[in-house]
Each structure stands twice: as C-alpha cells, then as structure tokens.
Amino acid sequence: MEINVDVELDLSGLQCPMPLLKAKLALNEMQPTQILKVIATDPGSEKDFHLFVNQSNHQILNFQKEKHAYFYWIRKG
C-alpha cells in the first residue's frame, strides 16, 4: 500500500508517553486530511495510538508491527 506522507516522525527510542505527545504536537501543526507517518519502538505506543484516534477525529490509515518497530499512518481529522 502506497500512502503519500506529508510529515514523518521517527520517534525510535522514546518511551511512553513521548511518542504520543510528539505525534499530537505534529498533528496540531498539520492541515486536515494531511498524513502523518510515525515510527516508534515503544510497545506501549500500539495501545496509546489506537486509543488516541478512537477519542479524536483522526484516523489510522495503516498500521504495521515489525520485530522492533511500530509504524502508523495517521490522517488528520
């Protein structure tokens, strides 16, 4: 799946709650419908990001979980 990304954040090495906080700050600076790609290594980010989008008008377009990394493509609502 090819998703055109407007902003990419590599948050590798950061622990909860920093990946989510930095992603929220980035989304605040973006225009509606723009796409944010987040790379995180914190296992807690999986639960955090999914809860966050369920409580907001943002949408996870794609999520990939690899051995040591988590990838999120989030469309700003």
HUVEN-V134817 format. One line per field, one symbol per residue. psi: psi as a letter, one per 40 degrees, with the letter a starting at -180 (. if undefined). A space follows every 10 residues. Layout:
# HUVEN-V134817
psi = ???
This chain:
# HUVEN-V134817
psi = hhhhhdhhhh fheiiheddd ddddddddei iieihhhhhi ehdedddddd ddddeaeihh dihhhadeih hhhhhh.
